[in-house]
């Protein structure tokens, strides 16, 4: 897959930033994951999961936590 | 199921002449008085006939209702009574003299005679004076057959003019033919003032005046200028009001009087005006705003009224075209071959690259029925959810934001509600340019005294125009919307201005407490946000107080809200503010998105988004999915598909190869043009269904000629959720209905789709969508229009939403943290560019550029503040280079103080302007709606077009050649 991963991460971080009205990381992460599941097509979610697995440092703590939940919620393989 | 047999209903199409009762109804045109309750009735006797009419009715109107038409010249139902022509005199028993029936109101027991020998004599004398200074060229006059002066001369039995024609007169006055669509012949003017009053009362522009007194009186535009140079906005209200040939459509001068009329709905902006398409046979003569139109009440703007010439423009493609690559010449083919080729290529792509490698885009310019079949085609025939609509790039944040907070993805009010607003807040919208007919209603209310707050980086016309002045103009920096809405809400809480009773009764209290704590934080105060917004804290606080204490506060917003990286957050911030102040659920208040395109609301309602089915129901909702699967007899994919920008990204990644585009022009309208070009070039089969070989068609492999709105049966849904009928005025030029093209394509792909008429598609929509239950063509014919939700067969629609409770139950306060956009000014790109529209052009201009409207706006210009211009050596009218991190273009400068220092503004109506070469791929976090409204740029003087523009010209010339050769063979 040749996804523009920088753009994908940027879009996901924007979602995290806009839902982060509190410091409660698990709560925000749950909302971010729910948003991604509802509105992102599976290919984009897969790509994000791949980035989280390979280059987790590129993601903020909230997004990392959200991606973990993403995997949990949608039950999709990480790669 | 009640089936509408539309083909049997001749009346569904043809309507008679409009009746004019001379003065407005007593309880008024709802747009004029806010729909006040019914008045008590008064009993009168007119010419021996008893009649009961509402208190406040004029004698003239009562006479009309009783079947007696009183002669008149200066009176029309569209305007307040004026009493100047002295022709409508009547005799009232027990009263002295002969009062004017237009300005005399009925009284209980009044006995009126509209015709007596004395009245006849008086009227003849009046007419004699009029005719003594009027040309007698009736036979060759353009108004022959539609001249009230001629009618009145006949009605009063004028036989001689005793004064002769040799005295002083106005017959030598020259015509003014400078306006593109109508002519002004002062020699034929009777100075009834109808045009002047229409310009004031209906349009609110005040471009026309009566100059001079007595015999010298004359109608002039602005300071006695030619119409084209005056403040006239060419709305056509004066032309409709004129009783003679003084102001008349050039199309009537050229073609003659129309002989029939069809009521239909305008296909330009989201106001959705109702029009009478007036015809001679199958030739359209003129479009006249429908007095019974529920959105426009007989008013219009230049586009809907006059700019329809594109429908028969020589550039219209009327034969399907195919080619293998975009370097090839277009080859004209028959419909069968075009459909077969399209289906084969799409199937081949799916076979090679997978089910999800193709998708479609529905158009907000097309009818509900056409949109519905496209999304059905993608979901059922292509077997994925890769369907999106151009609302993606305009109001998708409205859908997300209002659904989250209020529970329904739509505006809350009808347009008429504005007439009961006490304070109007306009945020990121420019109604006088983009929603002109609604702007006229808004200005009427402002002239009646409503307060006005404008939140906009630019001094739009509403900030100060004739008899309208904003109480507060919060002239914020582009990108600071959420900071300012938070500051307004913070002030409401901080100063105890919230409506506690409303919040407790109507809203989710747990969410409210979280939001209240959030919004009360010091970072959201006007003082703390002043640096980000550029607006002084005291002004923000004053505006918040004005809105919160208004009584009825109504918010109207546009793309200046949605087209930001925080578009969805801003929509939720607006909803929060309205809930906190109790400004929802009754007339005069509300949260009102001003939709850009005629059918944005409808395209969204029809299930055009990749994550949801018709009626905004998410694909993960199993019961809804089952409902559609049962009706469509197909299994649906449960996963959301690609949004438009995701399609482009996937195309560049090599995973998305085929696209069916219904009436959208990404290559001009979508941001980051070069990215769009790359994406379109990477696809193997781009199918464009449109009127013209537009910018996107330059990248297409198959072109399916579509229909203009004059060639369709269907419905549009406007910004107030009003479903209005679109009626076929002429047959499709390419010989195929647009919905039928999609159905045939679907059938050729292997999924059978057959309807005999669009009414059957609406019946299916009504079966599957709770908010459309009971909507049918028969009901539309009966009611004229219906505002959804229409929840059962008996419902006549819902003008106001959330009246007793919010659609989601309890209103939800969503916390709205301000996250500054990543697109900000820096040393390299120190200026912020924002974009907008002008009145006379429409979006990408594909239609309006092919009409005489270009006389008003022939090129896009770059507005720049004098200070910014001076330091750069840029002068008014010179060429300016404009560079962002996305690209570079060149525009002509307009140096103006309408924009703040540091801010630039342009429009995007002409493709060669390349406004979207500059805009970036940054987008709204929730919906990917592009951030058109903020781009960091540098500006500098140049002497030649940009590299992109050079490339554009070459590419355009090549593509033109490839189509011309093919089309000359047709």
Interface residues (C-beta under 8 A of the other chain):
Chain A: X1 X2 X3 X4 X7 X10 X11 X14 X15 X17 X18 X20 X21 X22 X35 X38 X39 X40 X41 X42 X43 X44
Chain B: X356 X385 X386 X514 X518 X565 X566 X568 X569 X610 X611 X618 X620 X639 X640 X641 X642 X646 X649 X650 X652 X653 X654 X655 X815 X816 X817 X819 X822 X921 X923 X925 X926 X927 X928
